[in-house]
Amino acid sequence: MTRTRNRLRFSALVGVAAVTASLLAAPATAGPGRTGIVAAADPGVIKGQITDDKGAPIDATITVTKVDRSWSTTAYTWDSGTLGAYRVENVPPGDYKVSISDNTRGYQWVHQQETFDAGNVVTVVAGVEVVVDEQWLPLGTVEFTVLDDETGAPVPKPCVYIDVPTNASVNICGANGKVVVPDLIPGDWKYHLDGGGTHFAQEGEPYVHVDRGRTTKVTAALRRGAAVLVKVVDRATNTPLSSICLYTITVVTDGVQSRVGTYCSNPDGSIQIGPFDGSAKFQLYAWQSRNPYNPPVKLYGDQWVTPTGGTGDQRLATMVTIPAKTIVSLPNVLMDPPGSITGVVKNAAGSPVAGVCSYPWSFFAGILGLPAGRCTNGQGQYTINDLGPYKWPVKFSAYGSGTTWSGNVANRYAATLVQVSANGTATMNATIADEGKLTGTLRGPTGSWSGAWVFAYDAATGDVVYSVQAPDNYETGTYLVRLLNTQKVYLYFGAEGKGCWYGPAVGAGRKVTAAAVAVTAGAVTTLNLDTRVNCAASPFVQMPRR
């Protein structure tokens, strides 16, 4: 009798009593836009099939919510054993809204609606199965047109980041002023536009509205900077190289060490360097970035970049000059196989010295990350790997010793250059000097040493030999400059926010002129520094070509 009553109720509900038997034999289905119901065992059931926007079965989470929101339950297609199929049992009679969701598509309400309120009502009757199939609508697309704010020309390589609440936000780049971002879930999402190396990023945090199955178009203008376009290739084969990085070495004065920016090549070998606000001037140092979990098939050596290939001598490297708001293209960077320099470092007494670090360039210690193996072991042995097959200087530096260059000299310009061969090892031994020191009191405009600093530059090359950012003795306000050899140095010092180049004090009304200070290896030189009487302009009209 119960089954007969259900058949009658179902027939009355749909108004077609004559087809009850056939409905029981073959349950009706409902695709997007239609819902089928059939008689079934008590209680009510909602079941169906979920497909993607192309009609292929796909897994999803199904949520069944009573229209008055007083009851809700969740089911998962992967529990059914059939891809995309679901079945929700024990559904009390009533009116419901059904949604599907996953981590990349967000929520969609039956049938193909974006909100709970817009969703179709699904009526469940006791003892009746409701078949509700749902097909995902295509996700939304945003098409960005990115232009130069002055000329209206397309930005060469714009990129966009969109912050969406999925497993991973979107970060994608385009070309020639276009970035197309597909497969976005609907909503209002914050985005960030970047102009690559040629244009500055968009200011503010704008939002873009995304609808399923639609393309939203956004036009934006970015401010142009100065930039360099360059490509990295294998010298022998002209094959474009990825993961080759360039340091931009900006030569500066007034106590700031050489500024280093890093830019690495794309799979097509291209690099955009910039944008720079105003003009820019720098040299390029190339090196190969190596992933230990996916090492490169072929190794390449470091180099200073010139138009015709690499060099180990920074003086020969190209000085790249870019006027403001100008994009400059450079000749290809030509990479060669690597070689090594090795040797033993001893002191003046002939004993090996441990802990002496070796450098193939002039940067102050710590400004670039150094691979293991460049500092001497207990037997005084060192090795510098990954150098291009060129002539290189070698700097030796350690606390307790004077900075020494290959050939046992005090500055880079006087250094003996070491010829490296591809896949070979050259030898350069060294005798490191005893450490010279420079000390004295340091005073600012009011006589305080608060925030004191001192930089020591080699007078011949402009290389930073040593820097200290605080007094050596806070009670007396004395400073200490270390690592000095027998050489002359210019001092840039300051306290209380005021900086000066050192010059000997002169009479009232006379101009102080910067002067190099002579220091001696193994000796301590005393010199007091006072911004009130020793303040001179920079001794470098232009910093030496470093």
Secondary structure, DSSP 8 states (H G I E B T S, - for coil): -HHHHHHHHHHHHHT-GGGHHHHHHS-----TT--EEEE-SSSEEEEEEEE-TTS-B---EEEEEETTSS-EEEEEGGGSSSTTEEEEEEE-SEEEEEEEEETTTEEEETTTBSSTTTS--EEE-TTEEEE--EE----EEEEEEEEETTT--B-SS-EEEEE-SSSS-EEEE-BTTEEEEEEE-SEEEEEEEEBTTTB----S--EEEE-TT-EEEEEEEE-B-EEEEEEEEETTT--B-SSEEEEEEE---TT---EEEEEE--TTSEEEEEEESS-EEEEEEEEE---TTS--SS---BEEEETTEEES-GGGS--EEE-TT-EEE---EEE---EEEEEEEE-TTS-B-TT-EEESS---TTSS---TT-B--TTSEEEEEEE-SSEE--EEE-TTEE-EETTTBSSGGG---EE--TT-EEE--EE-EE-EEEEEEEE-TTS--TT-EEEEEETTT--EEEEESS-SBTTTTEEEEEEE-SEEEEEEEEETTEEEEE-----TT-------EEE-TT-EEE--EETTTSEE--S-SS----
